[in-house]
Amino acid sequence: MAEEKPKKKKVRGVGGKFLPGNQVGVAGRPRGTKTRPELKRMLMDKSPEIIQKVLDLALAGDPMALKLCLERLIPALKPMDDAISIGGVAVAEGLAEKGNLIFNAMADSTISPSQAAMLLGALGNMARIEETTELANRIKLLEGGDNVVIEGPA
């Protein structure tokens, strides 16, 4: 005879809230602890003094305070690429030929490796779009659809 496992007590009700009398979170939040909005309000009340202290530490040479101030004054530079033009890509037949042109432009130092990687990634996305469009057309034909052809990317 198989022993029956005792059923677990349901400790959560609708919306995931604990039911009254549960034993999971008996202690709850300790008395005197602050909620996030209360802590934020306390910090906002003291923000001028906190900012002044960080500035004083930075002026005294504290490296962490200096770093904090500089990060706020001069945000990190984001890489910006200039517009690039690779001859023949616009008229190339097929994605493989376009990929070869991009790779050759990188090999000739016409574009940077990061630019080539970005362009080849875009070509990969185009390949997936074309593949999906072709599969959708094949399914329509197999299902005997109205011979509607789904247009792919130009």
PEZISUL-V759741 format. One record per pair of residues at least 4 apart in sequence whose ideal C-beta (glycine too) atoms are under 7 Angstrom apart, sorted by sequence separation. I is the first residue (numbers start at 0). J is the second residue. If there is no record, write none. Layout:
I|J ; I|J
This chain:
11|15 ; 12|16 ; 17|21 ; 28|32 ; 33|37 ; 35|39 ; 36|40 ; 37|41 ; 38|42 ; 39|43 ; 40|44 ; 41|45 ; 42|46 ; 45|49 ; 46|50 ; 47|51 ; 48|52 ; 49|53 ; 50|54 ; 51|55 ; 52|56 ; 53|57 ; 54|58 ; 55|59 ; 57|61 ; 61|65 ; 62|66 ; 63|67 ; 64|68 ; 65|69 ; 66|70 ; 67|71 ; 68|72 ; 69|73 ; 87|91 ; 92|96 ; 94|98 ; 95|99 ; 96|100 ; 97|101 ; 98|102 ; 99|103 ; 100|104 ; 101|105 ; 102|106 ; 103|107 ; 110|114 ; 112|116 ; 113|117 ; 114|118 ; 115|119 ; 116|120 ; 117|121 ; 118|122 ; 119|123 ; 120|124 ; 121|125 ; 122|126 ; 123|127 ; 124|128 ; 125|129 ; 126|130 ; 127|131 ; 128|132 ; 129|133 ; 130|134 ; 131|135 ; 132|136 ; 133|137 ; 134|138 ; 135|139 ; 136|140 ; 137|141 ; 138|142 ; 140|144 ; 11|16 ; 33|38 ; 56|61 ; 91|96 ; 104|109 ; 105|110 ; 110|115 ; 139|144 ; 11|17 ; 12|18 ; 17|23 ; 91|97 ; 104|110 ; 10|17 ; 11|18 ; 17|24 ; 57|64 ; 105|112 ; 10|18 ; 56|64 ; 57|65 ; 139|147 ; 9|18 ; 88|97 ; 91|100 ; 105|115 ; 10|21 ; 53|64 ; 57|68 ; 88|100 ; 136|148 ; 10|23 ; 87|100 ; 88|101 ; 102|115 ; 136|149 ; 53|67 ; 54|68 ; 101|115 ; 135|149 ; 53|68 ; 85|100 ; 85|101 ; 101|118 ; 132|149 ; 101|119 ; 85|104 ; 132|151 ; 98|119 ; 129|151 ; 128|151 ; 129|152 ; 85|109 ; 98|122 ; 128|152 ; 85|110 ; 97|122 ; 83|110 ; 125|152 ; 94|122 ; 83|114 ; 94|125 ; 94|126 ; 80|114
